[in-house]
Structure formats: C-alpha cells, structure tokens
C-alpha cells in the first residue's frame, strides 16, 4: 500500500523544487465538493470503454451538472497525444498518436532529433550526499544545480536534487523505470515522453521517489530533472 505520508511529502518536495523554475501551481488549487459518477458508462467509437490508470479503474467526476473525465486515459482511447508541461503548468493535447511501451507507459511518437540517440550511460555516486543510497544511478553527464538534504518531522532522511543532462527524457525515464522496478517500486504515476518525465512511487518500507523532468527552454538540448528521495520506515502507514 502506498503511504499517504509519502504522497504528501512528495507533493511538498515537488513544490520546493518546481519553485526554482516557475510558480507552484498549488496556489491556483481550489477545494470543491464533487461526486464520483460510477453509474456513467463510456463508449469510444461504438465500443464500451473503462478509463484506467496504473491498473486502477477511474470513475468520471460530476460537479455542478458537468461531468469531468480523466484526460490522459481518454486521450489514449482516442489515440491522441497528451502531455503535462510543468514549466508552463499546462496540459497539452495534440493529434500525435500515443504508443505504449512494454511496461505500460504511454509515450507519444513525436521525437526530438536534437537529443542524444546513443545508449544511455548511467553511473552511481555522481553527487556528494549524506542520505541518498549510493547505488541509485544517474546519467554520466548529470550536473547538479542544487543538492539539499534534511530530516523530516519524524527523522526520515530526505534528499532533493536538481540536475541537468543532455540525455533524452524517454531513454532516461526508461532507464530509471527499469532500475526502480527492479527495486520493487510500486508506481503511483508514470509519464514518459520526449517532452515530459514523471515517475512517482514507493519501495514499501524503504523509500519513496519522485522524478520530474522537462526540457530547459533557455538551454537547447538540455533537460532539467527534479529528483526527490524520501526514507520510508517499515512502520509507515
């Protein structure tokens, strides 16, 4: 089971890191009272369709007479591309058909020819840290622009790293996903495409990770990665 405390911690950490490149979107959030509409069925091109994410069924939401659907799941069903631009805090939908990788991650067929196409080289012990496990890999060209570590309220160790790399997001995301799935990661979110990277999950009783990446608009051929690692004690709920 994913720790609720980890999810909250990841959100707080994300707010801290994203603040280095733009205004945190949480300032625009508004609490509402809505309903999960489990009785509403969906058809796509004449066939019944059930939205899902990470193996879980999603229900439409009804709010003040309007029904809201999960955009990524519906976009996949309609075979259109969808991505989240963290820099602009914007969901982008286009006509590029998405493709599914072997691990179920959705990526678009769009390509960025300016990025490296050679196999990725991952290495360990790239950054001098006190808390981060030294076997966690990073791209060999990673350059840290910020490394912060502290202890949470209950003494859990936390590492927050912002780094830049010329490795493309799809290759980097697949490399991270392969590594962390080998560690037993239970993912709560996974987006890997040429313009957006997001991997969030927890190795139960060990640690949680949040990896967010986007191209740097002022540095062509470079991506910025926000990497968050938080210790999770075995007794976490």
N, C-alpha and C positions, 0 to 999 in steps of 0.2 A: 504493500500500500504506500502511495506517495505521501510523505509527511506534509501536513498543512503548514507546519512551521517553515519547512524548506521552501515551499512555494512563496510564502510571504517574504522570506529572506531574499530569494531570487529577485522578486519584484523590487525590493528596496535597493538591492545591489545594482539592478539594471537602471534604476532611477539615478543613482550616483554616477554610473559610467556614462550613460547617454547624455548627461548634463554637460559632458566635455565637448560634445559636438552639436548640441541643439537643445531646445527647450523640452523638458519632460512632458510627455503627452498626458500624464496623470492630472495635470492642472485643469484639463478640459473634461474630465470624467464627471458624470452626474448620476447619483443614485436614483433608481426608479423601482417601481413595483410592477413586475410583468409575470406572465404565465407561460410555462412550457406546454405547448399545444400538442399532446401526444395523440390526439384524435384526428389530426390533419394528415392525410396521405398526399404523397407527391408522385407525379408522373413526369417522366422526361422522354420526349419523343414517343409517347404512347406506351411506355413501359413503366411499371412501378419502380420507384427509387427511394432508398432509405439513406439519408446522409449519415456518414460515419467519419470519425477521426481517431487515429491510433487504436482502431479496433472497437471503439465505443460508438453506440448509436446516438445520434444527435436529434433532438426534437426542435421543431420550429418554435419561435417565441412570439406570443401575441401581446401587443402593448397598445392600448388606446385604439383598438379596432384595426390596427395594422399588423400584418404578420411579417416576421423577420426570419430569414433563412441563413444558414452558415455559408459564407461567401466562398471559401475555398472548396468545400465539398460540392457545392452547386456548380462552380466553375469547372471542376474536374468532370462532372457529369455532362456538361455542355461542351467539353473539350475546348475550353478557352484558357488562356494563361492568367494567373493571378499571383501577385507577389506583394510583400509589405516593404515599403521604402521607409526604413527607420529614420533616416536623415530628414525627410520631408514629413514624417508621420502621416503616411498616405498609403492606402490600399490601391494598387494599380491593376486593372483588368484589361486584357487585350485579347486579340484573336489568335495569338500563338498557342498552338495545341500543346498541352502538357504531356509529358511522358512519365511512366512510373519505373523506378529502379527496382532491383530485385528485393530490396529491403522495404519496399512500400513507400519510400519517399517520393514525393512528386516534384519534378523539375520541368522547366519549360525547354522547348527546343531551341530557344534563342541562344546565340553564342557570342562571346566577347573575344574576338581574334587578337586583341592586344595583350591578353593574358598569356602566361606561360602554358605550353602544351606538353612539356616534358613531365615524366613521372615525378610525383611529389617526393621530396626527401624530408622525413620527419626525424627529429632528434630530441634527446632529453637534456635536462639541466641547462636550458637556454637562459633562464632568468635566475638571479640570486634571490631565493625566497626562503623564509623560515618555515612555512607551514605547508606549502604545496608539495604533494608527493613527487619525488624526483623522477619517477618513471613515466609521468604524463608527458606525451610528446608534443612538440611544436614544430612548425616549418623551420627549416635550417636558416632561412633568411629573416626570421622574425626579429623585429626591432621594437623593444618596449618603449612606449612613450609614458607609461605610468605603471608603477607596481605598488600596491597598497595592501597591507595585511593588518588584521586586528583580531580581537576576540569578541564574539557575540555576548549577549547578556548572560548566558549560561556557560560561558567559557569555550564555546565551539570556535575552532580556528577558521579564519576566512582569508582568502586571497583574491584580490581584484587586479586584473592585469589588462591593460590596453596595449595592443601591439599592431604594427603594420607589417604587411607581407605582400609580395608580388604573386604568390600562389593564387590561382583562381578559386572562387568560393565553392564550386561544385566538387573539385578534386579535394580541396581541404576539408569540406564538410563530410565527404565520403570517408576520408582517412580518419577523421575524428569519430564518426559513427562506428566504423569497424573496430577502432580501439576500445571505445567505451561499451559497446555491446559485448565485447569480449570480457569486460569487467563486470557484466551483469546489469548494465544500465537499464532502468525502466523509464522510457521516454514519456514525457507529457506533451512535448511539442517538437516537431521536426519539419523544418523548411530548408530545402537545399536547392538553390538555383543560381544562375550566373550573376544575379544582382542582389541576392539576399540569402543570408545564412542564419538559421536559428535552431539550436539544439538545446533542449532543457530536459532534465531528468534527474534521477536519483539512483545511486547504488545503495540499496536498502541497508541501513545500519552502518554505512561507511561515509559517503559524501554525496552532495548534490552538485550539479554543474549547470551553468548557463553559458552558452557560446553564441554571441550575436555578431554578425559581420555584414558590412556593406562597403561598396567602393568608395574611395575618398574622392570627392568631386574636385578638389584642388590639387590632387596628385594622380595623374593618369597612370594606369597600370598597377596602382596600389590599392589594397583593401585594408580596412581597419577592423580588428577583431576585439570585441569586449569579452574577456574570459573571466568567469566567476566560479570559484570553487569554495564550497562551504562544508565543513565537517558535520557529519550527522551521527550522533551517538546511537548505539544499538537500541537504546530505550526510547527513541523518538517515536511519537505517535503518528 
